[in-house]
Each structure stands twice: as C-alpha cells, then as structure tokens.
C-alpha cells in the first residue's frame, strides 16, 4: 500500500517508522529541514511503552536527561520550594526522562528506515478523494502540493499538528483549535554561565498571572519558557514579538530575567490548545498525533500521545490487512479513550498552570509540599497518566 504522511514531526516520523516494513511511505514536511528550537518535555506514559515496543527507546533515552527536580523562585530571587523527580520516576517504574522536543524528532530521524521517502520543503495545500468505489467509498486520496504537483496514495494520514488544515475536511466544523486560555513562548540560546548556575534543577517562578521557567538544556544552552493567561475565545496564532515578551515577563526572577534579556528575534509563540474531532478518518484520509487529539502543553503528554497514537494506528492497519477502513475504525476505537483521558486531565489542570490569584498560588504551594509526602508520588503518577 502507498501511504502519504503529511507532516514530518514526531507523529509523522513515528508513523513512518512503523509503516515502512509493510508499505511504501512518503512523508511530506513543509519546513526546509528538521525543526530546531522547541522546549523540554517530560517523556513518560503510553508513549514510553510504545517506544519500547518500537525498539526506539534507547535512541530517545540517550538524547534525554533526568533532572534532580524543580526549584521554585520568587521575584526577589529567594527559593520558595522544591520538588524532587526521583520519587515520581520511581513510581513510574523508571519509565521517565526529560528531552527536548527537537531531540525527539532527531532521534526518530536517526532510526527512520531508508525506504521512507522523506521530502522537506513539500507543503500540502489540499487533499481530495480519488477513484470512488461501490457505495461511494474512495479507493485512495490525492495530495496537492504548493508547487503544483500532486501525489496519489492508497491512504493519506495528516500528522500536521494542532492547527491541521486537514482536520476540517475529516471532521467538518472541528477544524479550529480549542484554546485553553494561555499563551506560551519558548526558546533556546547559548549561555554556559547561567546553565552552570541552574544545574540539575529546573527553575519555575512562584508568581501570579504569568510564570517563567529556565533550565540547563545541555551543551551550554539555556531553555526558557513563559506562559500567561489570555482570552480563551481567541484562536489566532500570536506573532512573536521580543520586545513585548521582555516587557510583559520582566521581574519574575533574576535568573529568568537574564534568560529573557537573551530572547532571540524568532521563537516559539502560540496558544496552549487542544484539538477535538468527533471522527479521525473519512474515506482514505486519517488524522494522527496533535491533528487528531492534541492534549495541549498543559497536559504534558503531547509527545507521548503522538508516538503511542502512531504506533496504535500502524498496529490497527497491520491487523486489518487490505481492509484499510476497518483498520482506521479499529485504531480510533482502541486509541480514542486514552487520548480523551489525557485531554481531560489537561483541562482539569489548566487553572493551575499559571495561578490567577494569590490564593491559587498558595494552594499550589501547599499541594507541592503534599507531593513530597510518602505515597504521594504514586498518586501523582496516576494523576498525570489520567488514571
């Protein structure tokens, strides 16, 4: 079977890896090459288990890191609390590490089968059915590219992110993102001195309305992330503005201010959002990864779901053999409950991402102390996994 994957990010590469032994796979990626930048994520949950089954966990783990934990700081530079990662990692059976999102992509590229036709600079602009069969069902799909060329396949899978243009075609009236009420910015930059000071603990500010993070990202680099509450009705993607970022987030913590002073002209800047679709396939066109079920950055498992969902789709297609539509239905039946469970956990935790009031901040501080109590790490592990 010929399969075209739209999107060469984490979900697209993971899916190509799994489909390649049985199918002819082409991956279309609009960017000119692997995407840099990004931010640190915690890798655990279903994606970790899927990566073990896929045989890629060692490649990813080698690119990751286990921090000692998080320390919290106030605007005057004082430390206001700590959380150790050790108990949580132990509660997860050691199936946990932190890794930069671009390193996940590079890790998947390193193990991508040579048979996969990966095309950078190939932007898909439309998808349509071809070859209607009896009962009106298509026998394939055609992808139209920005350069005027087309590519016909037996199956097209859109792995093109939370703002996927294909989602509207598969699930009409569900193409828009579902904002969570936060705007998030992040970047990496070289700063060996600050990286050394930050050491093995990520720094998070204990502040109201806006929060900042700073962490040593390896190779003398520092990672910075900022989040603020915004209009939950807004769906338009923000335009990165370094001066606005520096103005709005100044004064959260002295070390965060140093990272803020080095903000680049171009950086990641978007709304924390979910993708909700009542169906993940229509004919020979399917959705996977964030295009189907983005949990948002708030849930902390977007990468995990992307890899596990891709593996679930490949397994269902393999089991269905020539009956592609049956495989797509089975993929959704088996995988949707897990994805929706994580999305729900993300919505429940949204109000605590950046406390809106001093009372909320105080409740967070109390909750942090409770996490360090005996047995609390196991409860926390079950909570973040959506159980």
C-alpha positions as CSV (number, residue, x, y, z in Angstrom):
1,X,0.0,0.0,0.0
2,X,1.2,3.5,-0.8
3,X,0.9,5.8,2.2
4,X,1.4,9.6,2.3
5,X,2.0,11.2,5.7
6,X,1.5,14.9,5.8
7,X,3.9,16.3,8.5
8,X,7.4,15.2,9.3
9,X,7.3,16.0,13.0
10,X,7.1,13.5,15.9
11,X,3.8,11.8,15.0
12,X,4.6,11.6,11.3
13,X,8.1,10.2,11.7
14,X,6.9,7.7,14.3
15,X,4.1,6.5,12.0
16,X,6.5,6.3,9.0
17,X,8.9,4.2,11.2
18,X,6.1,1.7,11.9
19,X,4.5,1.6,8.5
20,X,7.7,1.3,6.5
21,X,8.3,-2.5,6.9
22,X,4.9,-3.2,5.2
23,X,4.1,-0.2,3.0
24,X,5.6,2.4,0.7
25,X,5.7,5.5,2.8
26,X,6.2,9.1,1.7
27,X,6.5,11.9,4.3
28,X,5.7,15.5,3.2
29,X,7.2,18.2,5.5
30,X,6.6,21.9,4.8
31,X,9.7,23.1,6.6
32,X,13.1,23.0,4.8
33,X,14.6,20.6,7.4
34,X,14.3,19.3,10.9
35,X,12.8,21.9,13.2
36,X,15.1,23.3,15.9
37,X,14.2,25.4,18.9
38,X,11.4,23.9,21.0
39,X,11.2,23.2,24.7
40,X,11.9,20.5,27.2
41,X,9.2,17.9,27.7
42,X,8.8,15.0,30.2
43,X,8.6,11.7,28.4
44,X,6.5,9.0,30.1
45,X,3.2,7.3,29.9
46,X,1.9,5.5,26.8
47,X,4.5,6.9,24.5
48,X,7.3,5.4,26.6
49,X,5.7,2.0,26.5
50,X,5.1,2.3,22.7
51,X,8.7,3.4,22.2
52,X,9.9,0.3,23.9
53,X,7.8,-1.9,21.6
54,X,9.0,0.1,18.6
55,X,12.6,-0.5,19.6
56,X,13.5,3.2,19.7
57,X,13.5,3.9,23.4
58,X,17.3,3.6,23.7
59,X,17.8,6.2,21.0
60,X,15.5,8.6,22.7
61,X,16.8,8.0,26.2
62,X,20.4,8.7,25.0
63,X,19.2,12.1,23.9
64,X,17.3,12.8,27.2
65,X,18.2,13.6,30.7
66,X,16.8,13.0,34.2
67,X,16.9,16.2,36.3
68,X,17.0,16.2,40.0
69,X,13.8,18.2,40.1
70,X,12.3,21.6,40.1
71,X,13.0,24.6,42.4
72,X,10.6,27.5,42.7
73,X,11.7,31.1,43.0
74,X,10.2,34.4,43.8
75,X,10.8,37.8,42.1
76,X,13.4,38.7,44.7
77,X,15.4,35.6,43.9
78,X,14.5,33.6,47.0
79,X,13.8,29.9,46.8
80,X,10.2,29.1,47.8
81,X,10.1,25.4,47.4
82,X,11.4,22.2,45.7
83,X,10.1,19.0,44.1
84,X,12.3,16.1,43.6
85,X,11.9,14.0,40.5
86,X,13.3,10.7,42.0
87,X,10.1,9.6,43.7
88,X,7.9,10.3,40.7
89,X,10.3,8.5,38.4
90,X,10.4,5.5,40.7
91,X,6.6,5.5,40.9
92,X,6.6,5.3,37.0
93,X,8.9,2.3,37.2
94,X,11.9,4.3,35.8
95,X,10.0,4.9,32.6
96,X,10.6,8.6,32.7
97,X,13.1,11.2,31.4
98,X,13.2,14.8,30.1
99,X,14.1,15.5,26.5
100,X,13.9,18.5,24.2
101,X,11.2,18.2,21.6
102,X,13.6,18.7,18.6
103,X,15.8,15.9,20.0
104,X,12.8,13.5,19.8
105,X,12.5,14.4,16.2
106,X,16.2,13.9,15.6
107,X,16.1,10.6,17.4
108,X,13.2,9.4,15.2
109,X,15.1,10.5,12.1
110,X,18.2,8.5,13.2
111,X,16.1,5.3,13.2
112,X,13.9,6.0,10.2
113,X,14.1,3.2,7.7
114,X,15.9,4.1,4.5
115,X,12.9,3.1,2.4
116,X,10.9,6.1,3.7
117,X,10.7,8.9,1.1
118,X,11.1,12.0,3.3
119,X,10.6,15.2,1.4
120,X,11.4,18.5,3.1
121,X,10.0,21.8,1.7
122,X,6.9,19.9,0.4
123,X,3.8,21.8,1.6
124,X,0.5,20.1,1.2
125,X,-2.3,22.6,0.3
126,X,-5.3,20.2,-0.3
127,X,-6.4,16.6,-0.1
128,X,-9.2,15.1,-2.1
129,X,-10.7,11.6,-2.7
130,X,-9.9,9.7,-5.9
131,X,-11.4,6.6,-7.5
132,X,-14.9,6.2,-5.9
133,X,-15.8,2.5,-5.5
134,X,-19.1,0.8,-5.0
135,X,-21.1,2.5,-2.3
136,X,-19.3,5.8,-2.9
137,X,-16.2,5.0,-0.9
138,X,-12.9,6.2,-2.3
139,X,-10.0,3.9,-3.2
140,X,-7.4,6.5,-2.4
141,X,-6.6,10.1,-1.8
142,X,-4.7,12.8,-3.8
143,X,-2.5,15.4,-2.1
144,X,-2.0,18.7,-3.9
145,X,1.3,20.5,-3.1
146,X,2.2,24.1,-3.1
147,X,4.5,23.7,-6.1
148,X,1.5,22.5,-8.3
149,X,2.4,18.8,-8.2
150,X,0.1,16.0,-6.8
151,X,0.7,12.7,-5.1
152,X,-1.8,9.9,-5.2
153,X,-1.9,7.3,-2.4
154,X,-4.0,4.5,-1.0
155,X,-4.0,6.3,2.3
156,X,-3.2,9.8,3.5
157,X,-2.5,10.4,7.2
158,X,-2.4,14.0,8.4
159,X,0.2,14.5,11.2
160,X,0.4,18.2,10.7
161,X,-0.2,19.4,14.2
162,X,-2.9,21.0,16.3
163,X,-3.7,23.6,13.6
164,X,-4.1,20.9,10.9
165,X,-5.9,22.2,7.8
166,X,-6.9,18.6,7.0
167,X,-9.0,18.2,10.2
168,X,-11.8,20.3,8.8
169,X,-12.0,18.0,5.9
170,X,-12.2,14.9,8.0
171,X,-14.4,16.4,10.8
172,X,-16.3,19.4,9.4
173,X,-16.8,22.3,11.9
174,X,-13.9,20.9,14.1
175,X,-11.0,22.4,12.2
176,X,-10.4,25.2,14.7
177,X,-8.3,24.7,17.8
178,X,-9.9,24.7,21.3
179,X,-7.9,27.3,23.3
180,X,-7.1,26.6,26.9
181,X,-6.7,30.3,27.9
182,X,-2.9,30.5,27.9
183,X,-0.3,31.9,25.6
184,X,3.1,30.2,25.7
185,X,6.5,31.2,24.4
186,X,9.9,29.3,24.5
187,X,13.4,29.4,23.0
188,X,16.9,28.0,23.5
189,X,20.1,30.1,23.5
190,X,23.8,29.6,24.4
191,X,24.7,30.7,28.0
192,X,27.2,28.4,29.7
193,X,27.4,30.6,32.8
194,X,23.7,30.6,33.5
195,X,23.4,26.9,32.5
196,X,26.0,26.1,35.2
197,X,24.1,28.1,37.8
198,X,20.8,26.4,37.0
199,X,22.5,23.0,37.3
200,X,20.3,19.9,37.7
201,X,17.1,21.6,38.7
202,X,14.7,23.4,36.5
203,X,13.6,26.9,37.8
204,X,10.0,27.8,37.8
205,X,8.7,31.2,39.2
206,X,6.3,31.3,42.0
207,X,4.2,34.2,40.5
208,X,0.6,35.2,39.8
209,X,-0.8,35.6,36.2
210,X,2.5,35.0,34.4
211,X,5.1,32.3,35.0
212,X,8.6,31.7,33.7
213,X,10.9,28.7,33.5
214,X,14.7,28.4,33.0
215,X,16.7,25.3,32.7
216,X,20.1,24.0,31.6
217,X,19.4,22.3,28.2
218,X,22.8,20.7,27.6
219,X,25.8,21.8,25.6
220,X,26.0,25.1,27.5
221,X,22.5,26.1,26.4
222,X,19.6,27.5,28.4
223,X,16.0,26.9,27.8
224,X,13.4,29.5,28.7
225,X,9.6,29.3,28.7
226,X,7.0,31.8,29.5
227,X,3.2,31.5,30.0
228,X,0.4,33.9,30.6
229,X,-3.3,33.8,30.8
230,X,-5.2,35.2,27.8
231,X,-8.6,35.4,26.2
232,X,-9.9,31.8,26.0
233,X,-12.0,32.7,23.0
234,X,-9.0,33.8,20.9
235,X,-7.8,31.2,18.3
236,X,-5.5,33.3,16.2
237,X,-1.8,32.4,16.4
238,X,0.2,35.1,18.0
239,X,3.1,36.9,16.3
240,X,6.4,36.5,18.2
241,X,7.5,39.9,19.5
242,X,10.7,40.0,21.5
243,X,10.1,43.5,23.0
244,X,6.6,42.5,24.1
245,X,7.9,39.3,25.7
246,X,10.7,41.1,27.5
247,X,8.3,43.9,28.7
248,X,5.5,41.6,29.9
249,X,7.6,39.0,31.7
250,X,10.2,41.2,33.3
251,X,10.7,40.9,37.0
252,X,9.6,37.2,37.6
253,X,13.1,36.1,38.9
254,X,16.6,37.4,38.5
255,X,17.8,34.3,36.6
256,X,14.7,34.3,34.4
257,X,15.4,38.0,33.6
258,X,18.8,37.0,32.4
259,X,17.3,34.5,30.1
260,X,14.7,37.0,29.0
261,X,17.4,39.5,28.0
262,X,18.7,37.0,25.5
263,X,15.4,36.3,23.8
264,X,16.0,35.8,20.0
265,X,14.1,37.7,17.3
266,X,12.3,34.4,16.3
267,X,10.9,32.0,18.9
268,X,8.0,29.6,19.5
269,X,4.9,31.6,20.4
270,X,1.5,30.0,20.4
271,X,-1.7,29.4,22.3
272,X,-2.0,26.3,24.5
273,X,-4.8,24.5,22.8
274,X,-6.4,21.1,22.2
275,X,-7.8,19.5,19.0
276,X,-11.2,17.9,19.4
277,X,-12.6,15.9,16.5
278,X,-15.7,13.5,16.6
279,X,-14.0,11.4,14.0
280,X,-10.4,10.7,13.0
281,X,-10.9,9.4,9.5
282,X,-13.1,9.8,6.4
283,X,-12.6,7.5,3.5
284,X,-8.9,7.1,2.9
285,X,-7.8,10.2,4.8
286,X,-7.0,10.0,8.5
287,X,-5.7,12.1,11.4
288,X,-3.0,11.2,13.9
289,X,-1.0,13.0,16.6
290,X,-1.9,16.5,17.5
291,X,-4.0,16.8,14.4
292,X,-6.4,14.3,15.9
293,X,-6.1,14.7,19.6
294,X,-3.7,17.4,20.8
295,X,-3.9,17.4,24.6
296,X,-2.2,20.8,24.8
297,X,1.1,21.7,26.5
298,X,-0.8,21.8,29.8
299,X,-1.4,18.1,29.9
300,X,2.4,17.4,29.4
301,X,1.9,14.3,27.2
302,X,1.7,15.6,23.7
303,X,4.9,13.8,22.6
304,X,3.9,10.7,24.4
305,X,0.5,10.6,22.8
306,X,1.9,11.3,19.3
307,X,4.3,8.3,19.4
308,X,1.8,5.9,21.1
309,X,-1.0,7.0,18.8
310,X,1.2,6.5,15.7
311,X,2.1,3.0,16.9
312,X,-1.6,2.2,17.6
313,X,-2.6,3.3,14.1
314,X,0.1,1.2,12.5
315,X,-0.8,-1.9,14.5
316,X,-4.5,-1.5,13.6
317,X,-3.7,-1.1,9.9
318,X,-1.4,-4.2,10.0
319,X,-4.1,-6.3,11.6
320,X,-6.7,-5.2,9.1
321,X,-4.6,-6.1,6.1
322,X,-6.3,-4.9,2.9
323,X,-9.3,-3.6,4.7
324,X,-8.0,-0.1,5.3
325,X,-11.2,1.5,6.5
326,X,-11.6,-1.3,9.1
327,X,-8.1,-0.6,10.4
328,X,-8.9,3.1,10.7
329,X,-12.1,2.4,12.7
330,X,-10.3,0.0,15.0
331,X,-7.5,2.5,15.5
332,X,-10.0,5.1,16.7
333,X,-12.0,2.6,18.8
334,X,-8.9,1.4,20.7
335,X,-7.0,4.7,21.0
336,X,-9.6,7.4,21.5
337,X,-10.4,6.5,25.1
338,X,-6.7,7.0,26.1
339,X,-6.3,10.3,24.2
340,X,-9.5,11.7,25.6
341,X,-8.5,10.7,29.1
342,X,-5.3,12.7,28.8
343,X,-7.1,15.6,27.3
344,X,-9.5,15.7,30.2
345,X,-6.6,15.7,32.7
346,X,-5.2,18.7,30.8
347,X,-8.4,20.6,31.1
348,X,-8.7,19.8,34.8
349,X,-5.2,21.1,35.4
350,X,-5.5,24.2,33.3
351,X,-6.5,26.6,36.1
352,X,-3.3,25.7,38.0
353,X,-0.9,26.2,35.1
354,X,-0.4,29.9,35.9
355,X,-2.3,30.9,39.1
356,X,-4.7,33.7,38.6
357,X,-4.8,34.8,42.2
358,X,-2.6,34.7,45.3
359,X,-5.0,32.2,46.8
360,X,-4.5,29.9,43.9
361,X,-0.7,30.3,44.2
362,X,-0.9,29.5,47.9
363,X,-2.9,26.3,47.2
364,X,-0.3,25.3,44.7
365,X,2.5,25.8,47.3
366,X,0.5,23.6,49.7
367,X,0.0,20.9,47.0
368,X,3.7,20.9,46.2
369,X,4.5,20.1,49.8
370,X,1.9,17.3,49.8
371,X,3.6,15.7,46.7
372,X,6.7,15.0,48.8
373,X,4.7,13.0,51.4
374,X,5.1,9.2,51.4
375,X,2.9,7.6,48.8
376,X,2.0,10.9,47.1
377,X,4.3,10.2,44.2
378,X,2.3,7.1,43.2
379,X,-0.9,9.1,43.3
380,X,0.7,11.9,41.3
381,X,1.9,9.4,38.7
382,X,-1.6,8.0,38.3
383,X,-3.0,11.5,38.0
384,X,-0.7,12.7,35.2
385,X,-1.4,9.4,33.4
386,X,-5.1,10.2,33.6
387,X,-5.9,7.1,35.8
